[in-house]
Amino acid sequence: MEQDRLAHEKAERDVETARAKAEAEFLETANVTYPKYKFDEKMQIDREVNPPPRELFLGLGWDEDKDTGRKHYRRWYNNDLEKITTVLQK
């Protein structure tokens, strides 16, 4: 029981840390975000830059190049949406 509580508290701290880190780059209310690419001169390919934190967003799809537009990230919540006050306010 104690280990479960500590693991849950650590997971919550990790999410809060990631949220604070991502706040400058990603909108707090954004539920979907798209990757940004930069051309790598050495490899002559487009590389994704500044992906959103994995603790907050789940990557879906893939892009063959920067113009494909299939890859995106969706916000991920580790609790029921009904219990998260930032999603459903009472």
Secondary structure, DSSP 4 states (H G I P E B T S, - for coil): -HHHHHHHHHHHHHHHHHHHHHTTTS-TT-SEE--EEEEETTTTEEEEESPPPTTTEEEES--SSTT----EEEE--SS-GGG-TTTS--
